[in-house]
Amino acid sequence: AAAAAGTAGQEKQLAPTLLSFFIYNPKLGPKEGEEEKKILFYHPNEVEKNEKIRNVGLCEAIVQFTRTFSPTKPAKSLHTQKNRQFFHEPEENFWMVMVVRNPIIEKHKDGKPVYEYQEEELLDKVYSSVLQQCYSMYKLFNGTFLKAMEDGGVKGLKERLEKFFHRYLQTLHLQSCDLLDVFCGISFFPLDKMTYLKIQSFINRMEESLNIVKYTAFLYNDQLIWSGLEQDDMRILYKYLTTSLFPRHMEPELAGRDSPIRAEMPGNLQHYGRFLTGPLNLNDPETKCRFPKIFVNTDDTYEELHLIVYKAMSAAVCFMIDASIPPTLEFCRKLDSIVGPQLTVLASDICEQYNINKRISGAEKEPQFKFIYFNHMNLAEKSTIHMRKTPSVSLASVHPDLMKILGDINSDFSRVDEDEEIIVKAMSDYWVVGKKSDQRELYVILNQKNVNLIEVNEEVKKLCATQFNNIFFLD
């Protein structure tokens, strides 16, 4: 009995995982016996053909069945004991389905493993958002499903889907998805007016001297300062830059200012500019000037652009140029010689200004609370809960149970239009407060022993006064 009791204590928690992900179009194989034609992409690919057909058929049936109850709102998710399926129809008749296995607690009973599925753990809204982002990210680099089909037929679309999702699905990391995936917001860099104007005039000068530039975006320290793109396009480009492109190019940053990376500049104009996309070595006449293509404004004008990302120290600027004009080596050299030195100077200006502002506002002592803030109007997001989003994982510094409460509060907020406030007493010393006011949401986690509701309310009021200039007028 003692041995059994000993092993009973060994519980293993298995995180949620991606079981399958597929894209289909019911119009492509309408006749019996042609079901396989509907399937445009299926992961994992080694699944037996009939099982693929069966799973797609089941999804079609669920979608049709739920249509009878709500013709305007299609099915979003299906809960079963072992997994949860998420449905998304990003374009007419194109369905994307993601099946996620529920988290499991593995116990040992009489020496055998026993699995308990945690059916209530996954938050629908979080994973539905992850699925929608899969589409947005695909569309950013490939354009719409329909356009691919018009250009290269079903075969062309299948090739594109295969190429993109084969890599992208490996980056999903479902175990660390949370409220930030619902917002998919943008972190903005706080700036004084003078520096902002300097950046503004830098962008205007660059667009003038590099006259083929259509849009520009400017980031510092992985935070956005300025963007000429439409909001929805910028939000997904921002996600790509901060979770994928920038983390891959961390090293040379650390070289420091005393070791000029490029001392051979004429006239001793040392600068630190370099291309993050495009040519690796500008001195090599054979070097290729290839840039990734992106697609923006796909709803109305459908623009195809080359994405040029150029960085100096902590400042990065994205130039987007019409894809019908292939950038030449000469253009890249010109860009490097004009943008490099100016961006280097600008980067040190911003850094200096930022440090002065930080000194004035005084050293922050470790506060008693952590918060997430999101503004639906400008997509501004601020989190003191997440240390850093690395490409593979977002490191939340609080217990997963608390993150789940935040998600639940957010789901409650999305059901009502009025402003509201929810206060939850969570684990022993934790309180969670959610406030929704107009287009803004604020979530605060307080960790204080023996406080009551009134004191919690006071603390949050203080936080709103200092951090958010009283934009939450709920009281």
Buried (B, 14 or more C-beta within 10 A) or exposed (E): EEEEEEEEEEEEEBEBBBBBBBBBBBEBBEEEEEBEBBBBBBBEEEBEEEEBBEBBBEBBEBBEEBEEEEEEEBBBBBEEEEBBBBBBEBBEEBBBBBBBBBBBEEBBEEEEEEEEBEBEBBBBBBBBBBBBBBBBBBBBBBBBBBBBBEEEEEEBBBEBBBEBBEEBBEEBBBEBBBBBBBBBBBBBBEBEEEBBEBBEEBBEEBBEEBEEBBBBBBBBBBBBBBBBBEEBBBBBBBBBBBBEBBBEBEEEEEEEEEEBEBEEBEEEEBBBBBBBBBBEEBEEEEBEBEBBBBBBEBEEEEBBBBBBBBBBBBBBBBBBBEBEEEBEBEBBBBBBBBBBBBBBBBBBBBBEBBEEEEEEEEEEEEBEBBBBBBBEEEBBBBBBBBEEBEEEEBEBEBEBEBBBBBBBBBBEBEEEEEBBBBBBEBEEEBBBBBBBBEEBBBBBBBBEEEBEEEEBBEBBBEBBEEBBEEBBEEE
